[in-house]
């Protein structure tokens, strides 16, 4: 099967979690002298899929950090259902971080970066009543990756120089293994690792990456239509078709 699509199922996800050799920790718990696993999700497409994985992780005693976008066109963190799912993820013992899209702003200096990081951080903290301790860049360019200090705006930077030089990394970006299969990576003898996954890629059955995203799109569209119909029905208004 192309691109190891068979890997991206919930059952295999649970199998992979069972291969983690070192304790999963949150970014703010890093002890440079100790071994650790950082399990991270950049939530680009689906909060529903994120919640599904969060439940699997809870069963497997894995702590994960879920990085949320404020400007995603796939979900809206202010929407009642989405907000509730994020709160459920937190209730399972996981953390949330900021998934920051620098293309939304004009950033030429460190001061610019911290200004907009603070802006989005404060929104997340006020909405979910938790401290945001870590952020990740969304689709980072070479220009934005020059900001590689460990901390900005009192948040840990997942693209910091420290992680690039000291922590082994594996990612499922674009729904396939661009460099190394996660199973092979977990079977290697690494003492410090950072694993990045995107929840939308992990489904109940085997489907292609594009169809996984189409499922997210269709699910959101259908849910929006149902809410519209329900709103008219609730207020006794005609639903002209």
Secondary structure, 3 states (H helix, E strand, C coil): CHHHHHHCEHHHHHHHHCCCCCCEECHHHCCCCCCEEEEEEEECCCHHHHHHHHHHHHHCCCCCEEEECCCCCCCCCCCHHHHHHHHHHHHCCCEEEEEECHHHCCCCCHHHHHHHHHHHHHHHHHHHCCCCCEEEECCCCCCHHHCCCCEECCEEECCCHHHHHHCEEEECHHHCCCCCCHHHHHHCCCCEEEEEECHHHCECCCCCHHHHHHHHHHHHHHHHHHHHHHHHHHCCCCCCC
